[in-house]
Amino acid sequence: MNSTVQILSLRDYPERTDECRKLLLEHARKEAGRLGFKVVYLTTGEIRFYEKYGFREVGLTTFTWGRPTKVYEHDTILEHGGITKNANR
């Protein structure tokens, strides 16, 4: 199964608190877990922004328009509150 979810740039909205950013990212991880995914990935040009939310850098790719971007991953959150474990680590 392959799915893509696009989230607004959390960094572009200074009125959103760090807690709100954390809750939005956790919600996305819970939804991915509910849908059966074990890992979520995001691509971003932001450096060291998502690490504070537990995301790990796993690679580098290029956006369609040629700009380099980092690829990050994080385990999903299962409905009963557990965190899935990535077998590749």
N, C-alpha and C positions, 0 to 999 in steps of 0.2 A: 504494500500500500504506500502510496506517495501522496503527500498533500502539502500545500503551501498556504501559510497564513501570513498576511502582511499586517504589521503593527505600525502605527504612526511613530515617527521619530520621537522618542521620549525626551531626548535632550533639547528639542526645539521649544519646549513649553516650560519656562522657568517657574510658572505658577504651580506646576505639579510638584508635589513634594517627593522626596526620596522614598517615603513609605508608599505613595501612590504608584511610583514606578515599580517598586518591589511587588506590590499586589497585582499589577497588570502582568508582569512577567510570570509570577506564580500561577495566575489564572490560566495563562497560555500553556504552561507546563502541565497543569491539571487536566485541561481539555485534551491535550495531546495524549496524556496517559489514559484518559477515559476512552479515547478513540483507538487505543491499542498500540500507540507508538511507545517506544522505549527511550528514545532520545529526541531532543529538539535541536535544531540548528538555526543559527541566524548569521546573516552577513551584514557587515557594517564597515564603514570607514573610520569609525570612532576607535581610538586606541585607549585601552585600559578602562573603558567606561563600564563594560558589562562584566568584567572580572569581579567587581565588588558584589555582583549578584550571583556569583558562583559559576559563571560560564567560563569554559576553557577554550583557548585558541587551539584550533586543530588544522588550520591550513590557510591558504591564500588563493584567491580567485580573482577574476576580472569581471566587473559589471559589463553589461552589453555595450555601453558607450566607452569602454576602455579604461575606466578608472579602477585601480586595484582596490580590493576589499578583503578584509579578514573574515574567516569563517570560524564561528564559535559553536560549541555544543554544551548541552546540559541535560542531565537525566530528567525524565518526566516525573510527575508526582502522581502516584496511584490514588484512586478515590478514597481508600481507607487510610490515607495519610503517609504511606510508605513511599520511598523514593526508589525508582528502578535503578539497577546497576548496569552500566555499560560493559558488556563482555569484552570489549576491545581494550579496556584499561587494566 
